[in-house]
Amino acid sequence: MSVGPKRMPYQKQRRMIGWKFSEYIPGQEDGASFEKLLKLFQELLVHTSGDVSEALSWLTELDKQYDLTDEEYGMADFIQDLIDKGYIQQQDRDNANFVPSAKMEIALRQKALEDIFGKLKKSKRGSHNTNFGGGGNETTSDLRPFQFGDPLDQLAVSESLRNAQINHGIDEFKLTHDDLEVKETFYQSQMSTVLMIDISHSMILYGEDRITPAKKVAMALSELITTRYPKDTLDIIVFGNDAWRIEIKDLPYLEVGPYHTNTVAGLELAMDILRRRKNPNKQIFMITDGKPTCIKKGKRYYKNSFGLDRTIVNRTLNLAQRCRKIDIPITTFMIARDPYLQNFVEQFTQANNGKAFYSSLQGLGEFIFQDYKNNKGKRYR
């Protein structure tokens, strides 16, 4: 496996613009050399869309500049550890190229979760509560009279015995239905979420890397839902000229293409997915950096990258209204601050009665998690 420096494709060269490195001083970080190199390698792996050789080439160059390794532990040792620990594997028996393993994909999602939602504390499975009582398994300090059908494991024994003593006395002690009290519980709702990720060319335009933070947020959100809210569903779609579903394991490998922004195609696919979900709580998250510039008319594409095309915009706003009518809120995370783009997002948000955030790349994860918590606290009847 070659790990020497090589020239990157034009698109990937531009994606690396904006990286800042400082001199590595041994002893400033805790942990073994492998762990420190692994974190940097994982960052590079996301930026290179899962290209192990390319990530190692960049790591080797960084090692030359910043002395990341020493005589006791070098790059060859690190690569061998990646193989031995099961983080990378051969693509096939006849091919010497290495690819990320399933273990690495899980590690990337866990790292993204830690980086973006680092302040989260571990809690019980399925413990996302709403403001509604009943039907859950998370007890509160509130008590209420026993009702037929209440589970007996929620019976407040001490309080019920006390009621019996007060109501009937100690000499003729008996426990009746009217004496029983149960501990109130939170209703625990389920949520079906579709996360839409814009992969149009503007996500790497002018040398600004917007797709890598978007991938990190998607990985973090997927890890959050699958581990903390296992009863929820998460579907991920990407949209450019068209829209298609991807698997969670594919997130690190997303690449921007020479696409326009067909928001309509993304919304139509998201609505189709959510129609098939049986639970009533549904929502769409959309990460984008620009206005819609493309729709499909029959088998042909209608594109316009200049200004706000009313034909394209009206189709998009109509879909936002349709989502509103079927109770699917859309939360838009706009990675841009242009006034005319904000004007479009305001129209879109008003049509859907949803939410919009104009966030920096650094604040994107915090916004998404906060809104996920807010939308989870709903119960439809």
Secondary structure as the mmCIF struct_conf table of DSSP 4:
data_model
#
loop_
_struct_conf.conf_type_id
_struct_conf.id
_struct_conf.beg_label_comp_id
_struct_conf.beg_label_asym_id
_struct_conf.beg_label_seq_id
_struct_conf.end_label_comp_id
_struct_conf.end_label_asym_id
_struct_conf.end_label_seq_id
BEND BEND1 GLY A 4 GLY A 4
HELX_LH_PP_P HELX_LH_PP_P1 ARG A 7 PRO A 9
HELX_RH_AL_P HELX_RH_AL_P1 TYR A 10 ARG A 15
TURN_TY1_P TURN_TY1_P1 MET A 16 GLY A 18
TURN_TY1_P TURN_TY1_P2 PRO A 26 GLY A 27
BEND BEND2 GLN A 28 GLU A 29
BEND BEND3 GLY A 31 GLY A 31
HELX_RH_AL_P HELX_RH_AL_P2 SER A 33 HIS A 47
TURN_TY1_P TURN_TY1_P3 THR A 48 GLY A 50
HELX_RH_AL_P HELX_RH_AL_P3 VAL A 52 TYR A 66
BEND BEND4 GLU A 71 TYR A 73
HELX_RH_AL_P HELX_RH_AL_P4 MET A 75 ASP A 84
TURN_TY1_P TURN_TY1_P4 LYS A 85 GLY A 86
BEND BEND5 TYR A 87 TYR A 87
STRN STRN1 ILE A 88 ASP A 92
TURN_TY1_P TURN_TY1_P5 ARG A 93 ASP A 94
STRN STRN2 ASN A 95 PRO A 100
HELX_RH_AL_P HELX_RH_AL_P5 ALA A 102 ILE A 116
BEND BEND6 PHE A 117 PHE A 117
TURN_TY1_P TURN_TY1_P6 GLY A 118 LYS A 119
TURN_TY1_P TURN_TY1_P7 ARG A 125 GLY A 126
BEND BEND7 ASN A 131 ASN A 131
STRN STRN3 GLY A 133 PRO A 145
TURN_TY1_P TURN_TY1_P8 PHE A 148 GLY A 149
HELX_RH_3T_P HELX_RH_3T_P1 LEU A 152 GLN A 154
STRN STRN4 LEU A 155 LEU A 155
HELX_RH_AL_P HELX_RH_AL_P6 VAL A 157 HIS A 168
TURN_TY1_P TURN_TY1_P9 GLY A 169 GLU A 172
HELX_RH_3T_P HELX_RH_3T_P2 HIS A 177 ASP A 179
STRN STRN5 GLU A 181 PHE A 186
STRN STRN6 SER A 192 ASP A 198
BEND BEND8 SER A 200 SER A 200
HELX_RH_3T_P HELX_RH_3T_P3 HIS A 201 GLY A 207
HELX_RH_AL_P HELX_RH_AL_P7 ILE A 211 ARG A 228
TURN_TY1_P TURN_TY1_P10 PRO A 230 LYS A 231
BEND BEND9 ASP A 232 ASP A 232
STRN STRN7 THR A 233 PHE A 239
BEND BEND10 GLY A 240 ASP A 242
STRN STRN8 ALA A 243 ILE A 246
HELX_RH_3T_P HELX_RH_3T_P4 ILE A 248 TYR A 253
BEND BEND11 PRO A 258 PRO A 258
HELX_RH_AL_P HELX_RH_AL_P8 THR A 263 ARG A 275
TURN_TY1_P TURN_TY1_P11 ARG A 276 ARG A 276
BEND BEND12 ASN A 279 PRO A 280
STRN STRN9 LYS A 282 THR A 288
BEND BEND13 ASP A 289 GLY A 290
STRN STRN10 CYS A 294 LYS A 297
TURN_TY1_P TURN_TY1_P12 GLY A 298 LYS A 299
STRN STRN11 ARG A 300 LYS A 303
BEND BEND14 PHE A 306 GLY A 307
HELX_RH_AL_P HELX_RH_AL_P9 ARG A 310 LYS A 325
TURN_TY1_P TURN_TY1_P13 ILE A 326 ASP A 327
STRN STRN12 ILE A 330 MET A 334
HELX_RH_AL_P HELX_RH_AL_P10 PRO A 339 ASN A 352
TURN_TY1_P TURN_TY1_P14 ASN A 353 ASN A 353
STRN STRN13 LYS A 355 TYR A 358
TURN_TY1_P TURN_TY1_P15 LEU A 361 GLY A 363
HELX_RH_AL_P HELX_RH_AL_P11 LEU A 364 LYS A 376
BEND BEND15 GLY A 377 GLY A 377
#
